[in-house]
């Protein structure tokens, strides 16, 4: 059994990757922008949500299997659900072979079960504003390149 704040190692296949986004975080009167993404990690025994911060935000790809070293176990303050998160120090990721066994079914989260879908009709538009991207494309491409350079190359074995 794991508990919040524990560091764990995990082999899992990535499913349901979100795009990265920049969020504002205030700590000690200081505001900073942090890049964040999330994904569902699945192995033969179950699934969990993973949150990837900063340089790790764009480092995983859908349907690839990785060994994650030093993921931090966290508990969501609102829902009480357990998830994992990149540790500030010592986190590593390495692509590996897929599981030989079938993967478990993805378990819905409380948020998934309580989110409602609705259809609306727009009856008018008062103003339209052009919105500039939050993160410049060059910065995003640089982060992706750094991630790819951090993942060891794999050789084809026959």
Phi, psi and omega in degrees: 000138179255158179227157181306142180082352178290145173265134180228160171249143187211134169258126183205157174261137184274129176228153173056053181286132174270159172288156179282149178220157179258129178238150177270132179236131177251128179214124179060037180077003182247133179255134176221156177260127179238142177268137186217144169217169178217163179204160173265128177257132184230138171228184182295344183261343182167196181218159176208163175269141176238139176248129181248127184251149171051240186296345180266356187298330183242024188264355180245152181235145179308135174068010175263152181251136184226159166255119180259125179250130179065053167279139179266128177282133181229162174237127179293126182295333183274308186265341183081000182288148177271138175216175177239160193211148177293130178289152181295328180226142173086000180287137177221155177221137180219127178292143183217180180292151176295162176291144174283328181278162174291146177281152177291159173292143179287125181277129179292144177274169177301321178298318178300319185283339183255354179283130180256149177248138180219158177247134180235161173242130179273124183259355178179161178230124181276312181220152171233130179240144175278130180251128179274148178300145181287319181248123179302146183301320181299318179296318179296314179298323178297318179295318179297316179298318177299319179296314182297323178291334181280340180272123181298143179292145177251149178254149178281125179250131179239000000 
